[in-house]
């Protein structure tokens, strides 16, 4: 089978959505999950569950749709499509284009961001397929990835000397790091710890309600966990991590400044990684966002500090291709690209105090 076909997922496939996504060629992505789709459905997006078949395999991908007054619908194939080969992206999108046309959906553009490592060859393929490079939306389009398949002793040796020494010192000094229950109180503590990070960056946090729904969904699915470090009984470092298939993800984190315990944030990550490995068999851990590999030494980059911390675990940064636009209606897309998107984002922020995407 050479060309791909596209269709909507059946009711049975929807019921088992996560297991299907995790069977994709790249193992799926947490942002393609049923839990994430449900979160976005409460924040201005309509989830669409798509199934593509070709080249002897089937791939399950979440698209989220937002209606734009006067222009129609914008689709966002978040962290997709998940394909076995970069050359298959164009074929999947040809099938999607035909599906949209035949089902008479008023879509003017589709954003795509497959987890494919960036390279000149891949960029040439995408541009040859008519895709338009746009700004990246997800923090882990450049990220630190840790291979978690080695045993614990070897895994610790694989960290950089800075990360390894921080973990060992925190253990030696008896740092209090624990997995904590997903209670309302702990979620509010987590949110407060995250707000300290916002104080030191240009980031805009989403509402507590957004995070509460996000965390609750993944906890209920048996995929999400909280880890805290404590000083004198008070939480000072927090992390929310997710196990999705064979991948672990450091989704959210926060900490109080001017702490006394050296290495506490490293030990939080080290504890989470080893417990996710033991309980779920994860083979990779995504630290979820660093500066691009060519910007790691740029102290002016807004994520410079986070990059230093995360690369103390994984010494290299992986740059994915990021976000591209599949243009379905050139006229409406031009309006969107020149003024529509900027206005839509501003209006959405003023109305909801939340990011558009």
Backbone torsions as a table, in degrees:
resi	resn	phi	psi	omega
1	UNK	NA	123.6	-175.4
2	UNK	-99.1	-52.9	-175.9
3	UNK	-88.8	153.8	178.1
4	UNK	-89.7	151.6	169.2
5	UNK	-114.1	157.4	-178.7
6	UNK	-131.0	142.4	177.6
7	UNK	-156.6	171.0	172.8
8	UNK	-81.8	150.4	176.2
9	UNK	-66.6	147.4	175.9
10	UNK	-78.2	169.8	178.5
11	UNK	-60.6	-39.5	179.5
12	UNK	-66.5	-40.3	178.2
13	UNK	-66.5	-36.3	178.0
14	UNK	-63.8	-39.6	-178.6
15	UNK	-64.7	-31.4	-178.4
16	UNK	-111.4	32.3	-169.7
17	UNK	-55.8	-47.7	-175.9
18	UNK	-61.9	-40.8	-180.0
19	UNK	-66.4	-34.0	176.9
20	UNK	-68.6	-45.3	-179.3
21	UNK	-61.5	-40.4	-178.7
22	UNK	-70.6	-13.2	176.0
23	UNK	-90.6	0.0	178.3
24	UNK	-62.6	162.1	-175.8
25	UNK	-53.4	-38.0	-179.4
26	UNK	-99.0	9.2	176.4
27	UNK	85.8	5.6	178.2
28	UNK	78.8	175.8	-179.3
29	UNK	-141.5	145.5	-177.1
30	UNK	-59.0	-27.1	179.1
31	UNK	-82.7	3.3	171.8
32	UNK	-103.7	3.6	-170.0
33	UNK	-77.1	164.2	175.7
34	UNK	-64.3	-38.7	-179.8
35	UNK	-62.8	-43.3	-179.3
36	UNK	-69.1	-39.7	178.2
37	UNK	-58.3	-40.6	-179.4
38	UNK	-66.8	-38.3	177.1
39	UNK	-60.7	-49.7	-175.9
40	UNK	-65.7	-24.8	179.3
41	UNK	-66.5	-18.4	178.3
42	UNK	-96.2	1.6	-174.8
43	UNK	-132.9	45.5	169.8
44	UNK	86.6	6.4	-178.6
45	UNK	-120.8	145.3	176.8
46	UNK	-106.5	114.6	-179.9
47	UNK	-70.7	137.6	176.4
48	UNK	-128.6	121.6	-175.3
49	UNK	-98.8	112.7	-172.1
50	UNK	-109.3	146.6	178.9
51	UNK	-127.7	125.9	178.8
52	UNK	-118.0	135.3	179.6
53	UNK	-128.5	131.1	177.6
54	UNK	175.7	164.3	179.2
55	UNK	53.2	31.0	175.1
56	UNK	79.9	10.8	177.3
57	UNK	-143.8	165.2	177.4
58	UNK	-120.8	137.3	179.5
59	UNK	-126.9	134.4	-175.3
60	UNK	-107.0	125.7	-172.2
61	UNK	-138.6	137.3	177.5
62	UNK	-89.6	130.7	167.5
63	UNK	-114.9	143.9	173.4
64	UNK	-117.8	139.5	-171.7
65	UNK	-116.7	135.7	173.3
66	UNK	-127.1	132.1	178.1
67	UNK	-81.3	131.7	178.9
68	UNK	-114.5	112.5	-177.0
69	UNK	-53.8	130.3	178.0
70	UNK	85.9	-14.4	-177.3
71	UNK	-118.3	-27.2	-176.4
72	UNK	111.4	-141.9	-174.5
73	UNK	-111.0	140.5	169.9
74	UNK	-107.3	128.4	175.6
75	UNK	-105.8	147.2	179.8
76	UNK	-131.6	107.4	178.1
77	UNK	-85.4	79.1	-168.9
78	UNK	-66.8	123.3	-177.3
79	UNK	55.0	35.5	179.3
80	UNK	-147.0	172.4	3.1
81	UNK	-78.7	150.9	177.8
82	UNK	-90.1	108.3	-173.3
83	UNK	-127.3	163.2	-178.0
84	UNK	-80.8	-20.7	-177.9
85	UNK	-149.1	140.6	-179.0
86	UNK	-54.8	-31.5	-179.5
87	UNK	-66.0	-18.3	-179.2
88	UNK	-77.4	-16.4	-179.0
89	UNK	-58.4	-48.2	-178.6
90	UNK	-60.9	-38.8	-179.3
91	UNK	-69.0	-40.4	176.1
92	UNK	-60.8	-42.8	-178.2
93	UNK	-71.5	-29.2	171.7
94	UNK	-62.1	-42.4	178.2
95	UNK	-65.5	-39.1	179.2
96	UNK	-66.1	-42.4	178.2
97	UNK	-58.2	-44.4	179.7
98	UNK	-66.1	-40.9	178.7
99	UNK	-60.8	-44.5	-179.7
100	UNK	-63.7	-41.1	-179.8
101	UNK	-66.6	-47.8	-176.3
102	UNK	-69.8	-29.4	178.8
103	UNK	-90.5	4.0	174.1
104	UNK	55.7	45.1	176.3
105	UNK	-92.7	135.9	-172.2
106	UNK	-86.3	65.9	-175.9
107	UNK	-104.8	127.2	-179.2
108	UNK	-97.6	-20.2	178.5
109	UNK	-161.9	154.6	176.6
110	UNK	-127.3	125.1	173.5
111	UNK	-87.0	134.0	178.4
112	UNK	-128.7	150.0	178.3
113	UNK	-154.6	67.8	-178.0
114	UNK	-64.4	148.0	176.0
115	UNK	-78.2	71.6	177.7
116	UNK	-119.9	131.1	-177.5
117	UNK	-63.4	134.8	-178.0
118	UNK	-67.2	143.3	174.8
119	UNK	-165.0	158.5	176.5
120	UNK	-57.6	-35.8	-178.9
121	UNK	-66.6	-43.4	179.9
122	UNK	-67.2	-41.6	178.1
123	UNK	-60.1	-40.0	178.9
124	UNK	-65.2	-40.0	177.4
125	UNK	-60.6	-47.0	-177.3
126	UNK	-65.8	-44.1	179.1
127	UNK	-65.3	-36.5	176.9
128	UNK	-65.2	-27.0	178.0
129	UNK	-85.0	2.6	177.5
130	UNK	87.5	7.8	178.5
131	UNK	-75.5	145.0	-177.1
132	UNK	-109.4	120.6	178.9
133	UNK	-67.8	133.8	177.8
134	UNK	-132.6	-179.5	-177.0
135	UNK	-69.4	147.1	-179.3
136	UNK	-76.2	146.8	-175.3
137	UNK	-108.0	-31.8	-174.1
138	UNK	-98.8	142.5	-177.6
139	UNK	-65.5	-24.4	-177.0
140	UNK	-99.7	27.7	168.2
141	UNK	-69.4	-23.8	162.7
142	UNK	-124.1	129.6	-171.9
143	UNK	-158.1	163.0	173.6
144	UNK	-97.1	123.9	-179.7
145	UNK	-114.9	131.2	-179.0
146	UNK	-112.2	125.8	173.5
147	UNK	-73.5	116.4	-176.9
148	UNK	-102.6	14.0	-178.2
149	UNK	-75.6	-26.9	178.5
150	UNK	-65.6	161.3	176.0
151	UNK	-67.5	168.6	-171.3
152	UNK	-58.4	-43.1	-178.8
153	UNK	-62.8	-45.4	-179.2
154	UNK	-70.5	-35.8	179.0
155	UNK	-60.8	-42.1	178.3
156	UNK	-64.9	-40.6	178.3
157	UNK	-63.6	-28.2	-177.4
158	UNK	-75.3	-16.2	177.6
159	UNK	-69.1	160.8	173.5
160	UNK	-64.9	160.4	-178.5
161	UNK	-59.8	-34.9	179.8
162	UNK	-65.2	-45.5	179.3
163	UNK	-67.7	-42.6	-179.5
164	UNK	-62.6	-44.1	-179.4
165	UNK	-66.8	-36.3	179.3
166	UNK	-65.4	-43.8	178.7
167	UNK	-62.5	-48.0	-177.5
168	UNK	-63.6	-40.0	-179.2
169	UNK	-67.4	-41.8	179.3
170	UNK	-61.8	-39.7	177.6
171	UNK	-66.3	-45.5	-177.7
172	UNK	-62.1	-36.4	-177.6
173	UNK	-89.8	5.3	174.2
174	UNK	72.7	35.7	177.5
175	UNK	-56.8	137.4	-175.7
176	UNK	-91.8	98.3	179.6
177	UNK	-122.0	128.9	-176.7
178	UNK	-143.4	150.8	164.4
179	UNK	-77.2	132.4	-176.7
180	UNK	-117.5	158.8	-178.2
181	UNK	-72.1	149.1	-178.1
182	UNK	-81.5	57.3	-179.5
183	UNK	-81.9	165.0	175.9
184	UNK	-59.1	-42.8	-179.8
185	UNK	-60.8	-45.0	-179.0
186	UNK	-67.8	-33.2	176.5
187	UNK	-66.0	-38.9	178.5
188	UNK	-69.4	-36.4	174.7
189	UNK	-61.7	-45.4	179.5
190	UNK	-58.2	-44.1	-178.8
191	UNK	-64.0	-39.9	178.4
192	UNK	-64.8	-40.5	177.5
193	UNK	-63.4	-38.4	177.6
194	UNK	-65.2	-32.8	-178.5
195	UNK	-66.1	-25.9	175.7
196	UNK	-65.5	-35.7	176.7
197	UNK	-65.0	-41.6	179.3
198	UNK	-61.0	-36.2	178.3
199	UNK	-58.9	-27.1	-174.9
200	UNK	-106.7	13.1	-178.1
201	UNK	-144.6	179.1	178.4
202	UNK	-95.2	9.4	-175.7
203	UNK	-71.1	151.1	172.5
204	UNK	-112.0	118.1	-180.0
205	UNK	-76.4	146.5	169.7
206	UNK	-74.9	171.9	-177.4
207	UNK	-69.0	159.9	174.9
208	UNK	-60.0	-37.8	-179.5
209	UNK	-59.7	-39.6	178.2
210	UNK	-61.7	-51.2	-178.2
211	UNK	-65.5	-37.9	179.6
212	UNK	-59.7	-45.4	178.6
213	UNK	-65.3	-43.7	179.9
214	UNK	-59.1	-54.2	-178.2
215	UNK	-61.7	-44.2	-177.7
216	UNK	-61.5	-40.7	179.8
217	UNK	-61.9	-46.6	-177.2
218	UNK	-72.7	-33.1	174.1
219	UNK	-64.1	-46.1	-179.3
220	UNK	-62.1	-31.7	178.7
221	UNK	-79.9	-1.0	-179.0
222	UNK	75.5	21.8	-173.7
223	UNK	-115.1	-17.7	-172.9
224	UNK	-114.2	147.3	-179.2
225	UNK	-145.7	150.9	173.9
226	UNK	-107.9	140.2	173.0
227	UNK	-130.4	134.3	178.6
228	UNK	-124.0	150.0	163.3
229	UNK	-106.7	144.5	-176.5
230	UNK	-122.6	145.5	167.4
231	UNK	-126.8	119.8	-177.5
232	UNK	52.4	40.8	176.0
233	UNK	82.3	-3.6	-178.0
234	UNK	-103.0	130.5	177.3
235	UNK	-64.1	128.7	-179.0
236	UNK	-122.4	-18.5	175.8
237	UNK	-137.1	137.8	177.8
238	UNK	-135.5	149.1	176.0
239	UNK	-145.7	138.3	170.2
240	UNK	-112.5	122.5	-176.0
241	UNK	-123.1	155.7	-176.0
242	UNK	-130.9	137.6	168.7
243	UNK	-107.7	116.8	-179.8
244	UNK	-130.4	105.4	-173.1
245	UNK	66.3	-128.9	-179.4
246	UNK	-95.7	11.6	-176.8
247	UNK	-116.0	135.3	169.8
248	UNK	-102.5	149.0	-179.4
249	UNK	-137.2	129.2	171.6
250	UNK	-84.2	90.8	-170.5
251	UNK	-78.6	-50.8	-175.8
252	UNK	-133.8	146.0	178.9
253	UNK	-152.2	158.7	177.7
254	UNK	-165.1	161.4	-179.4
255	UNK	-160.2	154.6	173.8
256	UNK	-81.6	141.0	175.6
257	UNK	-74.5	163.5	174.6
258	UNK	56.4	51.7	176.4
259	UNK	-86.8	161.7	-178.0
260	UNK	-92.1	-31.7	-173.1
261	UNK	-84.4	116.5	176.6
262	UNK	-74.2	136.4	174.1
263	UNK	82.7	6.8	-177.4
264	UNK	-64.0	-41.2	179.4
265	UNK	-67.9	-33.2	175.2
266	UNK	-66.1	-40.5	-178.8
267	UNK	-70.1	-32.1	174.0
268	UNK	-58.6	-48.7	180.0
269	UNK	-65.7	-43.0	-178.9
270	UNK	-61.6	-41.6	178.5
271	UNK	-64.6	-46.4	-179.5
272	UNK	-62.0	-45.4	-178.6
273	UNK	-58.7	-47.6	-175.9
274	UNK	-70.1	-33.9	178.5
275	UNK	-74.2	-36.7	175.6
276	UNK	-66.1	-36.6	177.4
277	UNK	-65.4	-44.3	-178.3
278	UNK	-69.1	-41.3	-172.5
279	UNK	-88.2	-29.3	-175.0
280	UNK	-121.1	-11.0	-178.9
281	UNK	72.0	32.3	-179.6
282	UNK	-62.2	147.2	-179.3
283	UNK	-112.5	-9.7	180.0
284	UNK	-149.8	146.5	179.5
285	UNK	-127.7	123.9	-177.4
286	UNK	-99.9	119.0	178.7
287	UNK	-79.3	-0.5	165.4
288	UNK	60.2	58.9	167.4
289	UNK	117.1	119.0	172.6
290	UNK	-142.7	170.7	166.9
291	UNK	-61.1	156.8	173.1
292	UNK	-55.4	157.3	-174.2
293	UNK	-58.5	-31.0	-179.3
294	UNK	-86.5	3.7	179.9
295	UNK	-119.0	8.0	-174.6
296	UNK	-60.5	-32.0	-177.9
297	UNK	-92.7	1.4	-179.6
298	UNK	-81.5	104.2	-176.5
299	UNK	-69.0	-13.5	178.9
300	UNK	-86.4	-10.8	179.8
301	UNK	-66.9	135.5	-176.5
302	UNK	-60.9	-19.6	-179.6
303	UNK	-109.8	21.8	-177.2
304	UNK	-59.1	-48.1	-178.6
305	UNK	-62.7	-43.8	177.8
306	UNK	-63.0	-37.3	179.1
307	UNK	-63.0	-40.1	178.5
308	UNK	-62.3	-43.3	179.9
309	UNK	-64.1	-49.0	-173.5
310	UNK	-70.5	-35.2	178.5
311	UNK	-77.6	-2.6	170.9
312	UNK	-76.2	-12.2	174.3
313	UNK	-98.2	-52.3	178.4
314	UNK	-116.2	121.1	-166.8
315	UNK	-74.3	-18.0	-177.7
316	UNK	-117.4	157.0	177.2
317	UNK	-109.5	135.6	176.5
318	UNK	-99.8	124.3	176.1
319	UNK	-101.1	118.8	173.9
320	UNK	-89.0	169.0	-174.9
321	UNK	-65.3	-25.1	-179.8
322	UNK	80.6	-153.3	-168.2
323	UNK	-98.7	134.4	175.1
324	UNK	-129.2	154.7	176.7
325	UNK	-108.5	131.0	169.1
326	UNK	-95.0	111.7	-175.1
327	UNK	-87.5	121.4	179.6
328	UNK	-103.7	-29.3	176.4
329	UNK	-133.0	101.8	-173.5
330	UNK	-58.6	-36.7	-177.6
331	UNK	-67.8	-50.7	-179.3
332	UNK	-67.2	-34.5	178.5
333	UNK	-65.7	-38.9	178.9
334	UNK	-62.6	-41.8	176.9
335	UNK	-62.0	-45.1	179.1
336	UNK	-61.1	-43.8	-173.4
337	UNK	-74.7	-29.7	-177.2
338	UNK	-86.6	-38.2	-177.4
339	UNK	-143.2	-31.1	-171.9
340	UNK	-60.3	-45.1	-176.8
341	UNK	-66.2	-44.1	-179.4
342	UNK	-60.7	-44.9	179.6
343	UNK	-65.7	-43.3	-178.8
344	UNK	-61.4	-40.7	-179.9
345	UNK	-68.1	-40.3	179.3
346	UNK	-65.2	-44.6	-179.6
347	UNK	-63.9	-44.0	-178.3
348	UNK	-63.0	-39.6	179.3
349	UNK	-66.0	-42.9	-179.5
350	UNK	-63.4	-37.1	-177.7
351	UNK	-77.2	-39.0	-169.6
352	UNK	-118.6	-10.3	-174.8
353	UNK	53.9	38.6	-179.2
354	UNK	-137.3	148.5	175.8
355	UNK	-61.9	146.6	-180.0
356	UNK	-60.9	-44.7	-176.6
357	UNK	-91.1	NA	NA
